[in-house]
C-alpha cells in the first residue's frame, strides 16, 4: 500500500488522470484547489467537489488539452468525429468510445481549429521559441515548508530555468489579458507553480504566459505578471495553504462566515436608488 511517506518530492511523468485524481495518499493541494479555497469559493465547496465524480467532460478543457497535444508534443491522442455536431446518437457514441480509450474527440471544424492554433503558436516569433527545448506536462510534487502539506502542479512546459503556460481565450488584447489574469487567478497559479519549481530545483524560474485567441487569425500575446500582482498571488497561496492545512488537521471544511451579517446593497445600486427614490 502506497502512503505519502513513500513518495518523494520531485518531478514525475504521470498520466493526466492520475494527476487530477491526486497521486498523494491523504490528499495534496493543487493551484486550482488553492484558488477554490479562497473567495468567492470556500473550503466547503472545495471539499465537496473533491468527492464528486466528473461524469461529463468539459469541452473547453478538452479543447485546451488537444491544443497542448499538438503544440507541446505531449498529451492524449486526438480522434476526428465525422459529424457536424454531437446531436446524433452515432456522434455521441463515437465520442464516448474515443474518451474510453483516453483520447479526445474533435469534430472536423474543431480538429482544423486546433491544428491551426498549434501552427500559429509554433510560428510565432516569441511563443515558438518559448515552446522549444523543454519538457511538457510534467508533474511536480513537493511539501510546503511552512505548513507541511503536500502540493502538486502539472506544468504546461518547462525549459531550463523557465516555466511557460499556454492559455486559450477569446480576446488577447492587453486589457482583456489583464482582466483574465485577475478573473481566473492566473497570478496565483503563477506563484503556486514557481513555489513547486523552487522546492525541487532550489531557485526561482522565469515565467511566461502565452495567451492565444481561439478565433482566426489566432492572435497571440505573451506576458508576465508585474511585481505587485506576483506578490498578491504569493500571498493568496500562503493563505490557501494555511486553510488547507487547518482543514486537513481538524477534518472541518467550513462554508462562508457563519455569523449573521447586516449587509448593504451593491455600491452602484445604492447610489442610483438613493438618487432616484430617497430625496
N, C-alpha and C positions, 0 to 999 in steps of 0.2 A: 504493500500500500504506500503510495506516494504521499509525503507530508511536506509542509512548507519548509521544514528543516533540511529536506533532501534536495531542495532547489537552490542553486547558487545564482547570485546576481550576474547578469551577463547579457549577451546578445544571442538570440535564438532565431532559427529559421523554422517556423511552425505554420501550419495552415491557418487561414483567417478564422475559420470556425472555432478552432481550438483557442485562439487568442480571445475571441469575443465571448466564449464560454468561460473564460478565466482559467488559465493554467495553474494558478496558485491555490492549493487547498486552503480553505478558510477565507479566501477572498482577497482581492487586491483592488486598488483604486486606479482607474484609467482617467485620462483627460476628460472624456465625455462624462464620466461619473462625477468628477470634481466639479464640473460646471452644473450638473444636475443637483448637487447638494446645496448649492447657493441659490438665492432668489433670482428669478421667480420660481425656481424649484425648491425642494426641501428634502430632508433625509427620508421622510415617509414615502414620498414619491419615488425617490431613488431606490429604496429598499423594495417597494412593490414591483417596480419594473425589472429589478434583477431576478425576480422569481417568475417572470412571465415568459412563456414560450413565444417566439416570434413566428406566427403562423403564416402571415402574408408578407412576402418580401417587399421592401420599399424600393420602388422603381428608380428613384433618383440616386439611391445608394448603389444599386446595381449598375446604373449607367456610369457613375464615377469609378467604380471598380473596373468596369470594362475599359474605360479610358486609361486607367493605370496599367492594365494588362498590355495595351498596345504601346503606350508612351514610355512606360518604365521597364517593360520587358519582364514583368513578373505578375502572376495572378491567374485566376481560373480561365478555362477555355471559354470561347465565345461561340454560340450556336445561332445561326441565322434561322429565324422562323418565317417561312414563306407565306406571309399573310399580311393584309392591310392593317389589321388590328387584332386585339385579343378578344373580340366579341364572339367569335365562333368557338364551339367546344373543341374542335380539332386544334386550333391555335393554342388554346389554354392547355390542352393535354400535351402538346409538343413542348410548351414552355415548362410545364411541370416535370416532364421527362428530362429536359436539359438540367434543371435545377437538381433533380435527384442524383445526377451524375457529377454534381459540383460545378456545373457550367452556368454561364449567364446567357439567357435567351435574349435575342435582339430582333426586332422587326427590321425589314430591309432598310427602311429610312433611318432607323436608329443605328444600324451597323455602318451605313455610309457616314452618318454624322460623327460617330465616334472615331472612325478611320480618318476623317478629315480633320477632326480636332487634334488627334495624335500627330498627324503630319504637320499641323500648324505649330504645335509645341516644339517638335524636333527641328523645324525650320527657323524658329525664332532665334535671333542672334544671342539673346540673353538666356531664355529658357532652354534652348537647345544645348548650350554649353553646360548649364546647371544640371541637366539630366544625362550627363555622360560621366564616366569614370567613377561610378559609385555602386551602391547596393540598394535594391528596392525591397520594401515591405519586410523590414527586419523588426523583430520583437525585442524590446528592451525590458528586462525585469530587474528591479532594484528595491532596496529597503531605504525608506526615508530616515535619515539620521536623527531628526528631531522627534519624530513620533514613533518610529519603529515599524510603521505599516509597510506592507508590500505595495509597490506601484508597478504599473505596466504601461507601455506605449508601443504602438505599431507605426513606425516612421515610414513615410512615403518613399523618401530617397535620401541616402546618406553618402556624401562624398567625404574625403578626408578633411575633418575639421569643419564640416558644413552640413546642415540639415535643410532639405528642400521639401516644401509641402505644396501640393497642387490642389487648387480649389476650382470647381466649376460654378458659374454664376450666370446671371442674365445681363450684367452690366459691369464693365471693367473700367469705367471712368474712375478717376481718383476719388471723387466724392462718394461714389457708390461702394468702392472698396473699403474706404474708411468706415462707412456705416455697417458694412457686412462684418468687419472685424469686431466692431462693438456688439452688434446684434447676436452673433453666434459665438462670441467669446474666444475668437481666434488668438487674441493676445494672451489669454490664459492658456490655451493649448500650446502656444509657442513656449511659454515659460515651463510648462509641465514636461515637454519633450526635451528641452535644454537641461532640466534637472536630471532626467534619466541619462542623457549623454554624459553629463558631468560625473554622475555617480559611477559610471562604467569606465570612462576614459580619463577622468581627473582634471578636465578643463572644459571651459565653455566653448561650444562651436559657434560659427556664424549661422545666420538663419535667413532664408528667403521664402516668401510666399509667391507662388505663381498663380495668378487668377486668370482663367480663360473663359471667355464668353461662349455660351452654348449655341449661339446663333451666328450664322455666317456674317462677316468673314472670319469669325473665330479670333477676335482681338485678344491680346494678352497684355497684362500689366504685372510687373514684378515689383514687390515691395518688401520692406521690413518694418517692424514697429519702432516708433521713436522711444526715447529713454523713459518718458513718463508712462506711456501705455504698457511698456515692458514691466516697469515697476509695479503698476496696478495688477497686471497678470500674475506676477510672482506673489503679491500679497493675497490675491484671491485664492491661489493654490495653497498657500500656507493655511489660510482659514479652512479650506475644504479638507485638507489632510488632518487637521485637528478635530474637525467634526467627525470625519470617518473613524478616526482612532477612538474617540469617545463613544461613538455608536457601537463599534465592534466590542469595546470593553464592557459596556453596560447592557448591550442587547436591545437598547431602546433607540428607535429611529423616529424622532418627533416630527410632527407636522409643523405648520406655522405657529407663531407665538400664540399660546392658548389664553392669554388674558383678554378681557373684554375692552375693546377699543372704542373711543369716540372719534369718528372719522369725518373729515370734510369732503366736499365734492372735489373733483379734479380742479386744479387752479384755473384752467381755461373756462370750465363750465361755471365756476363760482363767479368769475369776473363778468362773464356775459350775462348771467342771470341776475346778478346784483344790479347791473346797469339797466336791465330790461324790466325787472319786477320790483325791486326794492329801491324806492326813491324817497 
